[in-house]
Amino acid sequence: MWRIITIPFALLLLIVGAILAPTPIPVGVPMMALAIFLLIGSSKFALRSVRRLRRRWQGLDRALTALETRTAGTIARTFKRSRPHRPR
């Protein structure tokens, strides 16, 4: 039941955040971060997709890594789950 509500809400937040991101007051950026957090937590497909995007785009990886360090608890753990698997 939770996923049925969360996924469409997160997708709506992501779309609205992308539209509002270039405005003078960038309220869209936190909205997109919240949407990504909700999607990662509720969808394995979204988790794999974010991992793939983080591997491909270093700027996104750096931004989400910065979010990991600036947040605590569940939010930080959720973003850490989306780290790409890199061979050592």
C-alpha positions in Angstrom: 0.0 0.0 0.0 2.8 2.4 0.9 4.5 1.9 -2.5 1.3 2.6 -4.4 1.2 6.1 -2.9 4.9 6.8 -2.6 6.0 6.1 -6.2 3.5 8.4 -8.0 4.1 11.1 -5.4 7.9 10.9 -5.8 7.5 11.0 -9.6 5.3 14.1 -9.3 7.9 15.7 -7.0 10.7 14.9 -9.4 8.8 16.5 -12.3 7.8 19.6 -10.4 11.4 19.9 -9.0 12.9 19.7 -12.4 10.6 22.5 -13.6 11.4 24.7 -10.6 15.1 24.0 -10.5 16.2 26.8 -12.8 14.2 29.5 -10.9 16.0 32.2 -9.0 15.1 30.5 -5.7 16.0 26.9 -6.4 13.3 25.1 -4.5 13.3 22.4 -7.1 16.6 21.0 -6.0 15.5 19.9 -2.6 12.3 18.6 -4.1 14.3 16.4 -6.5 16.5 15.2 -3.7 13.4 14.2 -1.7 11.9 12.5 -4.8 15.1 10.5 -5.4 15.1 9.5 -1.7 11.5 8.3 -1.8 12.1 6.4 -5.1 15.3 4.7 -3.9 13.5 3.6 -0.7 10.5 2.2 -2.4 11.6 0.8 -5.8 14.4 -1.6 -6.6 14.3 -0.5 -10.2 14.9 3.1 -9.1 17.7 2.0 -6.9 19.5 0.2 -9.8 18.8 3.2 -12.1 20.3 5.7 -9.6 23.3 3.4 -9.2 23.8 3.4 -13.0 23.4 7.1 -13.2 25.9 7.7 -10.4 28.4 5.5 -12.1 27.9 7.3 -15.4 27.7 10.9 -14.2 30.4 11.9 -11.7 28.7 15.2 -10.9 25.5 13.4 -9.7 27.7 11.0 -7.7 29.4 13.9 -6.0 26.1 15.7 -5.3 24.6 12.6 -3.7 27.7 11.8 -1.8 27.6 15.3 -0.4 24.0 14.7 0.7 25.1 11.5 2.4 27.6 13.4 4.5 25.2 16.3 5.3 22.3 14.2 6.4 21.9 11.6 9.1 20.1 8.4 9.9 17.7 6.9 7.4 18.3 9.5 4.7 22.1 9.0 4.7 21.7 5.2 4.7 19.2 5.3 1.8 21.6 7.4 -0.3 24.5 5.2 0.6 22.6 2.2 -0.7 22.6 3.9 -4.1 26.3 4.1 -4.4 27.7 2.3 -7.5 29.5 -0.9 -6.9 33.1 -0.2 -8.0 35.8 -2.9 -8.1 38.7 -2.2 -5.8 
